[in-house]
Amino acid sequence: HSLAGAPQRRAVAMQVARRVAPEKPAAGRVSALSMYELPPAEPISVSEFEEFAYDRLRLLSTIELARAKGLKGAELEARIRKARDEFMPLSPTGLIKDYYSHFILRLAYCRSEDLRRWFLQ
């Protein structure tokens, strides 16, 4: 994703502070939902910024549509897993995309209460 003539970025080791959050305290279930505490410090290109944000939005939209259709249980999990594998796979590149896009959308969706509410649901 680099521009012609632009200096190449070197690969850097990145430590990500993640914690696993309980879905519902009473249910005792645990979610793989990422709860990042520190924003990324490494630069990314504008095209990566756009791609990361767009892919996370597509993943969140897929989840929202599946819930609106009334999908539950294994069917909902399968739909989410398929979208996750397409837009944000569990690979080193996918995890970096997850990390950056979390903060990109957090920033974008803090502009109003309605946007915040949608993002946090």
Secondary structure, DSSP 8 states (H G I E B T S, - for coil): ---TTS-------------EEES-TTTT-EEEEE---S---S---HHHHHHHHHHHHHHHHHHHHHHHTT--HHHHHHHHHHHHHHHS-SSHHHHHHHHHHHHHHHHHTTSSHHHHHHHH-
